């Protein structure tokens, strides 16, 4: 599926963060980018009488269904970081039609696993997570999001009600094996997706999420010019986990790829990292491996590849 950089940074349905009026109208620019994408990428859009879209479902026997989402074409503009606009129930990241499609497909699926190809993180990363039942009076008074200030409002944290709708549908259907597969953030994460981030693990979890890093694109440590595997990078990872306990593991600085293995018993991701992203002959090493067992909704660290 596409990221925002297929057209322009932090793209939304009527523009982008770095699209300027001097660059011309947004709609023709988006149409030209779409055409280039379809011509060069191995993606077959679904075409109906009134619509062409790339959200689609791929079935692999009775083992899994992979639901590929489009989180750019239909989304509202990103909310400001400290703005309670993120809580607005009218805001969407998926659009009504896609939401109905994915919730209907997942909740009626007969396969062992329901995987969701997801271009931005769905697990909340908040600074810090708050419990609206206890703190809503304060957050309303000072004008910040009721669940806490988002680390990145371009993710599902900026579209709280859409996320809740999707997770509620999964939960109410009793689905135990929903796994989100995510990119975009250029870091590695193994996340439980909690019902309430401020009350984890007590309130329970709904799904799990594997997030793969970038092969070469800058990540958090590169952006602030820190060397790989620096002490500061380790502190940043520890701080993110300390305030968001459902983030079971995070690596903010290593680059590489990951291998996902799906069996009837478990889904496991093995992360492999590069020694030097600037060297085409670089060696690689295994970073970590995490899995979720069928029916558990919780991540478990494992010692070796699947």
C-alpha positions as CSV (number, residue, x, y, z in Angstrom):
1,X,0.0,0.0,0.0
2,X,1.1,3.6,-0.4
3,X,2.8,5.8,2.1
4,X,2.5,9.6,2.2
5,X,5.7,10.1,0.1
6,X,4.0,8.7,-3.0
7,X,2.7,12.2,-3.4
8,X,3.8,14.6,-0.6
9,X,4.7,14.5,3.1
10,X,1.9,13.8,5.6
11,X,-0.7,13.5,2.8
12,X,-4.4,13.7,3.6
13,X,-7.5,13.7,1.4
14,X,-7.4,17.4,0.3
15,X,-3.7,18.2,0.5
16,X,-0.4,17.5,2.3
17,X,1.8,19.2,4.9
18,X,4.3,20.3,2.3
19,X,2.0,21.0,-0.7
20,X,2.1,24.7,-1.5
21,X,-0.4,26.6,-3.7
22,X,2.6,27.6,-5.9
23,X,2.9,23.9,-6.9
24,X,-0.5,23.9,-8.5
25,X,-3.9,22.3,-7.5
26,X,-3.7,19.2,-5.3
27,X,-6.2,17.0,-7.2
28,X,-4.2,16.8,-10.5
29,X,-0.9,16.3,-8.5
30,X,-2.5,13.4,-6.6
31,X,-3.9,11.9,-9.8
32,X,-0.5,12.0,-11.6
33,X,1.1,10.4,-8.6
34,X,-1.6,7.7,-8.5
35,X,-1.0,6.9,-12.2
36,X,2.7,6.6,-11.7
37,X,2.2,4.3,-8.7
38,X,-0.2,2.0,-10.6
39,X,2.1,1.8,-13.6
40,X,5.2,0.9,-11.6
41,X,4.1,-1.0,-8.5
42,X,2.8,-4.6,-8.4
43,X,-0.6,-3.5,-7.0
44,X,-4.0,-4.4,-8.6
45,X,-6.6,-1.9,-7.5
46,X,-10.2,-2.9,-7.0
47,X,-12.4,-1.1,-9.6
48,X,-16.2,-0.6,-9.2
49,X,-18.7,1.5,-11.2
50,X,-18.0,4.5,-9.0
51,X,-14.7,3.9,-7.3
52,X,-11.1,2.6,-7.7
53,X,-9.3,1.8,-4.5
54,X,-6.3,-0.2,-3.2
55,X,-7.7,-1.4,0.1
56,X,-8.1,-5.1,-0.6
57,X,-8.1,-8.6,1.0
58,X,-5.8,-11.5,0.2
59,X,-6.7,-15.0,1.4
60,X,-4.2,-17.8,2.1
61,X,-6.4,-20.9,2.5
62,X,-7.9,-21.3,6.0
63,X,-4.7,-20.0,7.7
64,X,-5.0,-16.2,7.2
65,X,-6.6,-13.3,5.5
66,X,-4.4,-10.2,4.9
67,X,-6.4,-6.9,4.9
68,X,-4.5,-4.1,3.2
69,X,-5.5,-0.7,4.3
70,X,-5.3,2.7,2.6
71,X,-4.7,5.3,5.3
72,X,-3.9,8.3,3.0
73,X,-6.7,8.8,0.5
74,X,-9.6,9.3,2.9
75,X,-8.1,10.7,6.0
76,X,-8.7,14.2,7.5
77,X,-5.9,16.6,8.1
78,X,-3.5,15.7,11.0
79,X,-4.5,17.4,14.3
80,X,-2.0,19.7,16.0
81,X,0.0,17.8,18.7
82,X,-1.6,19.4,21.7
83,X,-5.1,19.9,20.3
84,X,-8.1,18.0,21.5
85,X,-9.2,17.9,17.9
86,X,-7.7,14.3,17.8
87,X,-10.7,13.2,19.9
88,X,-13.3,14.6,17.5
89,X,-15.7,11.7,16.6
90,X,-16.2,13.2,13.1
91,X,-12.5,12.8,12.2
92,X,-11.5,9.8,10.2
93,X,-8.3,8.1,9.0
94,X,-10.1,5.4,6.9
95,X,-13.4,6.9,5.6
96,X,-16.8,5.3,6.2
97,X,-16.8,2.9,3.3
98,X,-13.3,1.4,4.1
99,X,-14.2,1.2,7.8
100,X,-17.3,-0.9,6.9
101,X,-15.3,-3.1,4.6
102,X,-12.5,-3.9,7.1
103,X,-14.7,-4.4,10.1
104,X,-17.2,-6.5,8.2
105,X,-14.4,-8.7,6.8
106,X,-12.5,-9.2,10.0
107,X,-15.5,-9.9,12.2
108,X,-16.9,-12.5,9.8
109,X,-13.6,-14.1,8.8
110,X,-13.3,-17.9,9.2
111,X,-9.5,-18.1,8.9
112,X,-7.2,-18.7,11.9
113,X,-5.5,-15.3,11.6
114,X,-6.7,-11.9,10.5
115,X,-3.7,-9.8,9.5
116,X,-4.0,-6.0,8.8
117,X,-1.5,-4.3,6.5
118,X,-1.3,-1.0,8.2
119,X,0.8,2.0,7.1
120,X,1.0,3.9,10.4
121,X,1.2,2.7,14.0
122,X,-2.1,1.8,15.6
123,X,-0.8,1.1,19.1
124,X,-1.0,4.4,21.1
125,X,2.2,6.1,22.0
126,X,1.3,8.9,24.4
127,X,3.2,11.3,26.6
128,X,1.9,10.1,29.0
129,X,-1.2,7.8,28.6
130,X,-4.1,9.2,30.6
131,X,-7.4,7.7,31.9
132,X,-10.2,10.0,30.7
133,X,-12.4,8.7,33.6
134,X,-10.0,10.3,36.0
135,X,-8.4,13.2,34.1
136,X,-11.0,14.4,31.6
137,X,-11.9,17.5,33.7
138,X,-8.2,18.5,33.7
139,X,-7.6,17.8,30.0
140,X,-10.7,19.6,29.0
141,X,-9.7,22.6,31.1
142,X,-6.2,22.9,29.5
143,X,-7.3,21.8,26.0
144,X,-5.3,18.7,25.3
145,X,-6.3,15.2,24.0
146,X,-8.2,13.3,26.7
147,X,-6.0,10.1,26.3
148,X,-2.7,12.0,26.4
149,X,-0.5,13.9,24.1
150,X,0.4,11.9,21.0
151,X,4.1,11.2,20.1
152,X,3.0,11.4,16.4
153,X,-0.5,12.7,15.4
154,X,0.0,11.4,11.8
155,X,-0.6,7.9,13.3
156,X,-3.9,6.5,14.6
157,X,-3.3,8.5,17.8
158,X,-4.6,11.5,15.8
159,X,-7.8,9.7,14.9
160,X,-8.9,8.3,18.2
161,X,-12.6,7.5,17.4
162,X,-11.8,5.7,14.2
163,X,-9.3,3.5,16.1
164,X,-11.9,2.8,18.8
165,X,-14.5,1.8,16.3
166,X,-12.1,-0.7,14.7
167,X,-10.9,-2.1,18.0
168,X,-14.4,-2.3,19.4
169,X,-15.6,-4.3,16.4
170,X,-12.7,-6.7,16.8
171,X,-13.3,-7.1,20.5
172,X,-17.1,-7.5,20.3
173,X,-16.7,-10.1,17.6
174,X,-14.4,-12.1,20.0
175,X,-11.6,-12.2,17.5
176,X,-8.4,-13.4,19.3
177,X,-5.9,-13.5,16.4
178,X,-5.8,-10.0,14.9
179,X,-2.3,-8.8,14.1
180,X,-1.4,-5.4,12.6
181,X,1.7,-5.3,10.3
182,X,3.1,-1.7,10.2
183,X,5.8,0.4,8.7
184,X,6.3,4.2,8.1
185,X,8.0,5.2,11.4
186,X,11.5,3.9,10.5
187,X,11.9,2.1,13.9
188,X,11.2,-1.4,15.2
189,X,8.4,-2.1,17.7
190,X,6.6,-5.1,19.2
191,X,3.3,-3.8,20.6
192,X,0.3,-5.1,22.4
193,X,-2.7,-3.1,21.3
194,X,-4.5,-2.2,24.6
195,X,-8.1,-1.5,25.4
196,X,-6.9,1.4,27.6
197,X,-3.3,2.5,27.4
198,X,-3.5,4.1,30.8
199,X,-4.8,0.8,32.3
200,X,-2.5,-1.7,30.7
201,X,-2.3,-4.6,31.3
202,X,-5.3,-4.6,33.6
203,X,-7.9,-3.6,31.0
204,X,-6.6,-6.2,28.6
205,X,-5.6,-6.1,25.0
206,X,-7.5,-6.4,21.7
207,X,-4.7,-7.2,19.2
208,X,-1.0,-7.2,18.6
209,X,1.3,-5.2,16.3
210,X,4.6,-5.8,14.6
211,X,6.4,-2.7,13.2
212,X,9.3,-3.0,10.8
213,X,12.1,-0.4,10.5
214,X,13.6,1.2,7.4
215,X,16.4,-0.3,5.4
216,X,18.2,3.0,4.9
217,X,15.9,6.0,5.6
218,X,16.6,8.2,8.6
219,X,15.1,7.3,11.9
220,X,14.8,9.1,15.2
221,X,18.5,8.8,16.1
222,X,19.7,9.7,12.6
223,X,17.5,12.8,12.6
224,X,19.2,14.2,15.7
225,X,22.7,13.0,14.5
226,X,23.3,10.3,17.1
227,X,25.6,7.3,16.3
228,X,23.9,3.9,16.0
229,X,23.5,2.0,19.3
230,X,24.3,5.1,21.3
231,X,23.5,5.4,25.0
232,X,21.1,8.2,24.2
233,X,19.2,6.0,21.8
234,X,18.9,3.3,24.4
235,X,17.6,5.9,26.9
236,X,15.0,7.1,24.3
237,X,13.7,3.5,23.8
238,X,13.6,2.9,27.5
239,X,11.6,6.1,28.1
240,X,9.1,5.3,25.4
241,X,8.5,1.9,27.0
242,X,8.4,3.2,30.5
243,X,5.5,5.5,29.7
244,X,3.8,3.1,27.3
245,X,4.1,-0.3,28.8
246,X,2.2,-2.0,26.0
247,X,5.2,-1.3,23.8
248,X,6.9,-4.5,24.7
249,X,10.1,-3.7,22.7
250,X,11.3,-0.7,20.7
251,X,14.6,0.0,18.8
252,X,14.9,3.6,17.7
253,X,18.1,3.4,15.7
254,X,18.9,0.1,13.9
255,X,18.1,-0.3,10.2
256,X,17.2,-3.5,8.3
257,X,14.2,-5.7,7.5
258,X,12.0,-8.3,9.1
259,X,10.7,-11.8,8.3
260,X,7.1,-12.7,9.3
261,X,6.2,-16.4,9.8
262,X,2.6,-17.4,10.2
263,X,1.6,-20.9,11.3
264,X,-1.7,-22.2,12.9
265,X,0.0,-22.0,16.3
266,X,1.6,-18.5,16.2
267,X,2.7,-15.4,14.3
268,X,6.4,-14.5,14.7
269,X,8.5,-11.6,13.4
270,X,12.3,-11.8,13.3
271,X,14.1,-8.5,12.9
272,X,17.4,-8.4,11.0
273,X,19.6,-5.3,11.3
274,X,22.5,-3.9,9.2
275,X,25.9,-3.2,10.6
276,X,26.3,-0.2,8.3
277,X,23.4,1.2,6.2
278,X,25.9,3.2,4.0
279,X,27.8,0.1,2.9
280,X,26.2,-2.1,0.2
281,X,28.4,-5.0,1.3
282,X,27.5,-4.7,5.0
283,X,26.9,-7.7,7.2
284,X,23.6,-8.2,9.0
285,X,22.7,-9.7,12.4
286,X,19.4,-10.8,14.0
287,X,18.0,-8.2,16.3
288,X,15.1,-9.7,18.2
289,X,12.3,-12.1,17.7
290,X,8.7,-11.7,19.1
291,X,5.6,-13.8,18.6
292,X,2.0,-14.0,19.5
293,X,0.4,-17.4,20.2
294,X,-3.0,-18.3,18.8
295,X,-5.7,-16.9,21.1
296,X,-3.4,-15.0,23.4
297,X,-3.5,-11.3,22.2
298,X,-0.2,-10.7,23.9
299,X,3.4,-10.6,22.7
300,X,6.1,-13.0,23.8
301,X,9.8,-12.6,23.3
302,X,11.5,-15.7,21.7
303,X,15.2,-16.6,21.5
304,X,15.6,-17.4,17.8
305,X,14.1,-17.3,14.3
306,X,10.9,-19.2,13.6
